[in-house]
């Protein structure tokens, strides 16, 4: 089976199509299916005791790794940024799901979390990275790019531009790697990170591609009322659920750039919906506490 592609709408003289990765996968869906595919195979080949990975309390990657571990018979360990979350896992549907799927969570301070790639860190947490298969934060590594390079299908050369949200860069790196030289690959940053483009280029043999930084709405997991309103109107009109962290920001940006005549990447546009829908429940919980508008789902 292949992910479904749907025509969304025509704006000005641009035709927009969406690839529903959010509906595709074997238990684990979206871009996480592709990012974890070869990492799981490598862990099996290594006969690893389990999987260790990292993320914040609302990380789609933690959620996906816990589920992938359960499906494939691996123990899973999640190193969570923010030791204050140890006493309030019930406030995060992501953490609750990780626990339900058998992941053992360890909560560490933000300052220690920044040292997660150091020998000091591994000595301190007392886990052997030789026994456990380590997947980096966000799941991005060379094997993840091998997986995401399979997202593009044989007939996708008909599209002028390929668009996806960008966080750690693993998904767009795969699209860049497999794209046609005549296509524009356009990434929409989900977070404020000045070094993101260089990090993506380091994952592949560099090709020309575009990174749009104007639609982060303040940074990772941050939103504004106009984004929530857009997501809800988009759902009502097109019957497609967008999330507020990744795909929602990207689609908002594409619509805005076309309408303001700042879109220069071709008229036949393929948008990749990378998933992340599971985060909406927790997002709405936080919005309600603050007395803010929620996402309709």
ABEGO torsion letter per residue (X at the ends): XBBBBBBABBBEABBBBBBBAAABEBGBBEAAAAAAAAAAAAAAAAGBABBBBBEBAABAAAAAAAAAAAAAGBBBBBBBBGAAAAAAAAABAAAAAAAAAGBBBBBBBAAAAAAAABAAAAAAAGBBAAABBBBBBGGBBAAAAAAAAAABBAAAAABABBBBBBBAGAAAAAAAAABBAABBBBBBBABBBAAAAAAAAAABBBBBBBBBAAAAGGEBGBBBAAAAAAAAAAAAAAGBBBBAABAAAAAAAAAAAAAAGABAAEABBBBBBAEGAAAAAAAAAAAAAAGBBBBBX
